[in-house]
Amino acid sequence: HRRDKSILDVEGNYLTSEKSNIGFVRFIAMVSNCIEYLSHKYGLSFYEVIKECSKELIRKGFS
């Protein structure tokens, strides 16, 4: 999370600064666009991509 905030040049806590809120929206849009891209690339629905990513993260030991 800190790395992502650093990449997006966002400081502060969410909901407490305008810059931080804008960064959060940018991050969510970026993730959404990546999922949408994978959805079209592999012919899966948006939610199927999320489900498959979740399975892979669990397999790799993330929770």
N, C-alpha and C positions, 0 to 999 in steps of 0.2 A: 504494500500500500504506500509506504513512504517513497519507494523507488518510483512508482507511478506518479505520485504527486510531484516528485522532483523533475521527472521527464516533462510533465505538463506545466511546470513552473507555477505550481499552486501551493500556497502557504495557508496555514490556519486550519481551523476546524470547520466542518461542514455546517451550514446554516448560520454561521456567525460572520462570514465575510462574503462579499459579493464575488470577489476573485475566486475564492474557494468553491463557491456554488457553480460558477461558470466552468471551472475546471472539472468538477464532478459531472456536469452535463456533457462536456466534451468527452470525458472518459467513457461514460455510458453510451454515447453515440458511436464512439470508436468500437467498442465491444459489440454493439448491435450490428454495425456495418460488417464486422468480421464474421459474425454468425450468419448474417444474410448472404454474404459472399460464399461461405462454405455450403450453405443451404442450396444455392443455385449450382455450385460446382458439382456437388454430389447428388443432386436430385432429392434431397431430404427436406422435410419441413423445418421451420425455425426451431420448433420444440424437439424434433428428433436430433438435430445437431446439438442442442443443449444436453439432451439425455446422453448422447454418445460421448460428449466431452466430459460429462460428470462421471460416466463409467470409467473412462480412461484415467481421470484424476484419482479415482478410488483405487484403481489397479496400481497406480504409481505410488500410492501411500499417502495421498493428500486427503484431507477431510474437510 
